[in-house]
Structures are given as C-alpha cells and as structure tokens.
Amino acid sequence: MKNNWQKSFQYMLQSEGGYADLSHLGDTGGMTNLGVTRAVWENWVGHSVGEKEMRSLTPEKVEPLYKRKFWDACRCDDLPSGVDYVVFDMAVNAGVGRSAKILQKVVGTNPDGAIGPLTLAAVQAMNPEVVIDEFSSARAAFYRSLPTFGAFGNGWLNRVEHSKSKALAMA
C-alpha cells in the first residue's frame, strides 16, 4: 500500500541492526550495515567501497536503495496493507525473487518470482490476514530448510514473528 513505505522501512531497520561482518560464522553477506551488504552497496553506488564507507551508512543513505531494489521491485505499493510489509521484509532478507515466489505459492499463482497482474489479483481476492499468516509460515519453513539454520535460525524466526506481528497490526 502506498502509504506504508516509511513505516515498513522503519520496521525493517529494527530487524537489520548496524554494522557487522559475520563471514566467519558462515554468513555469506560479509560486511553489512543496516542490512545492506558490501556487494549490494557497491553495485548501487557504482564503485568499490571499504569498511569506513560501510560503517558510515545511515538510514537516509540506504533508503532510496531499499525503496527501489526491494519495495518497488516487489510492487509493494500495489499490495494490501500488512502484506506489503512481510513481502518487503522477506525480500530484504532473502531476495526479491524468493519473496515473490513465496507470495505466489500462498495465493496459488505460478511461482515465477515476478509479482505481476495475476499475482496481484490473487492477493486482492484473499483476506490479508490469511496471506500474512500463510506467508509467515512459508517463510519460517524456508529458513528451517537452510544449512545455516543452526547458526542463524533463532534470529530468522524472531524476525518472522516480528514482521508477522507488525503486518497483522497494519492489516
């Protein structure tokens, strides 16, 4: 929903935290700040960056990236309130295509990883609270299937519950 961008962005940042480099624990993101990996930031700014620049990221600096690369890519302005947030949060954490496929499976459309008119129509035909609940369950199942679940699973499941709770309040 168009009016939910700012609120969704702020909720997502609550889950992401600040600067970290957890590659030694099996986290493939490497240097990350506010949820933005070094590779994503380098692609966004068009040049190599070091630790100093990664540490200097602020919500204001990363907001346009999140809006375009995740919110807009998932067509969140066209999704019902609450559904927009869980889809966006999953896209940030596991990729736009993965988030779209989970949504498509929940609403019974072809899981091609691109949210188009058929997916949007199917979402609109369902109760948003049901979509949020089923999406959150499918998201948790995805995380449980990952080989790194032992190291990061509790955090991921906490994030699922956080986003589900916020999304249901928005619905």
N, C-alpha and C positions, 0 to 999 in steps of 0.2 A: 504494500500500500504506500502511495506516495508520501504520506505524512509520517511514515515510520523510520525513515533513513537515520536521522540523528539519534533517536532512541536506540535503534538496533546497533548502530556504530558504538555507542557508549556501552551497551550491554556486552558486545563482543570484546571490547577492550578490557572489561572486567575479567574475562577469561584468559586473555593473552598475556598480560603482565609486561614486564620490562625486558631489558637486555639479558640474553642468555646465550650460551654456546654449550649445548649438551651433546655434541657429537661423540664424546667419549662414552656416553650411555646408550649409543645406538640411535640417537635422534639424527635423522638424515638432513634436517634443515640447516644444521650448522649455526653460524651466527644469526641470531634473530632478535628483533626488538619490536615490541608492540605487535607481535605476530607476523612481522614481515621478515622473510628470510633475506639473507645477503643476495642470493641469486635473483630473487624477485625484485629487490630494490635496484640492483644493478641494471636489470632489464628495464625497469621503469625510468631510471634517470639516464640511461644510455652510456654509462661508463663504470669502470671498476671502483669499488669502494672498500675502505678499510674499516678496522674496528672503531676508530674515532668517529667516522661518519655514521656507522651503525648505532653507536651509543648515543648519538645526538638526535636521533629520530624523535619526533614529537607527534602527538595525535593530529595536530594541524598539518604536519608534513605528509603523513601517511593517509589522511582521509580521502584525498582525490583518488589515490590508488585503490583503496578499498571500494569506493563508490563505483568506479568504472570496471575494475577487474573482477569484482565479486558480486556486488549488489546489482549493477546493471546487467552483467553477464547472466545472472540468474533471473532476470526480469522481475525482480522483487517488487517494483512499483506496481506490477500487474497482479501480484498475489494477495490473497486476503491477509488482513492484519493477524499477526502471530505466525502464520505460515511463512510470511516473508522473512521473519527473523530466524526461524530454525533453518530454513534453506540457506540463508546468507551465512549463518554461523558455521554450518557444516561445510559450505564452500570454502570458507576461510581455512578451516581446519584440515580438510581432506580433498579439496579441489572442486571446481565448478561442475565438472562432468560427473563426478561421484555423487555430489549433492543432487544434481538434476536426475540422475538415474534412480536414486532412492525415492525421490518425489514421484517419478513416473511409475515406479513399481507400486507405490502406495495408492496412486489414483487409477492404476490399471491401463496406462498407455505404454506404448513401445519405449523401453528404456534405452534411448539413443544418446542420452547425455546432453541434449539441447532442448531447453524449455521453449516450446512453440505454441501455436494456437490450440492444438488438440490437448496438450497437457494443461494449458490454462483453463480451457473449458471444463476438463475433467475435475480440476481442483475446485473451480467455482461451483460445480454440481454437488460437492461434498461439504459436510459440516467441517468448518475449520478446526474445531477441537479434535475431531476424529483424525484429520490429516496430521495435526501436530502430534497426537499420541502415537499413531502408527509410524510416522516418520521418525520419531524419537526412539521407538523400539527397534526399527530397522537400523538406525544409526548405531545404537548400542551393540547390535548383533555384528555389524561391520567391524567395529573396534575389537570385539571379542575374537574375531577371526584373524586378527593381525598377529604376526610372530612377536612383535614388541609389546603385546598387551601386558605381559608380566611386569615390564618396566614402567609403562605409562598408562595402563588401564584404569587405575583408580582416578587419575586426573581426567581422563577422557569421559568416564562415566559420570563424574561430578559435573563436567561441562554439559553433558547431555541433560542431566537433571536441572541444572541452572537454566539452560536455554529453553527447556520444555516449560518450566515454571514461569519464566518471563513471557514466553509466547502465549501460554494459556491465559495469562492476565491481559495480554494485548488483544486476544481474540474476542 
